[in-house]
Amino acid sequence: MDIKSAYHQIPVEEESIKFTAFICEFRLYEYLCMPMGIKTAPAWFQRVIEDAFKELINRKLIDVYIDDSFIFTNTQKFGLKFHQDVVMEVINILRQRNLKISLEKCVPAAEEIELLGFIISKNQTQTELNVYSRKINRKTC
């Protein structure tokens, strides 16, 4: 799950707005939401998201990396209904925090995911390079 325009959904604290100022064509502009490029933005955003999902993180049902979130449920053990309940919890948290997700980047009930150049599945983690080389070297009829 990907949070859409992630940084721009986080408001800048009133006393910090002046530090985001820049001049363009003789006009002064200030960001009201977190801009890209500020050195502390990734750490700050990570903290905001971890705070939002702390209960689910503690229950090891979700993991977050900046604007990407991954829901982990054992559907074989707990069933699809449990997974759906966790997804609804996530959606409710997003609504409470007024955070929007990119539906086109959501992969529901995936058996494997790609994260930072790795393919992660239930039983293994491999680099994308290994996946690509297997496909390239596969014999064809």
SULBELJO-V594805 format. One record per backbone hydrogen bond with DSSP energy under -0.5 kcal/mol. CO is the residue of the C=O (numbers start at 1). NH is the residue of the N-H. If there is no record, write none. Layout:
# SULBELJO-V594805
{{CO	NH} {CO	NH}}
This chain:
# SULBELJO-V594805
{{1	69} {2	4} {2	102} {3	6} {5	8} {6	9} {7	10} {7	34} {9	11} {10	34} {13	16} {13	17} {14	17} {16	19} {17	20} {18	21} {22	29} {24	27} {27	24} {29	22} {32	12} {35	38} {38	41} {40	44} {41	45} {42	46} {43	47} {44	48} {45	49} {46	50} {47	51} {48	52} {49	53} {51	54} {53	57} {54	58} {55	59} {56	61} {56	62} {57	60} {61	72} {63	70} {65	68} {67	3} {68	65} {70	63} {70	72} {71	73} {73	75} {74	78} {75	79} {79	83} {80	84} {81	85} {82	86} {83	87} {84	88} {85	89} {86	90} {87	91} {88	92} {89	93} {90	94} {91	95} {92	96} {93	97} {94	99} {95	98} {100	4} {101	103} {102	105} {103	106} {107	110} {111	122} {113	120} {115	118} {117	128} {118	115} {118	120} {119	126} {120	113} {124	121} {126	119} {127	131} {128	132} {129	133} {130	134} {131	135} {132	136} {133	137} {134	138} {135	138}}
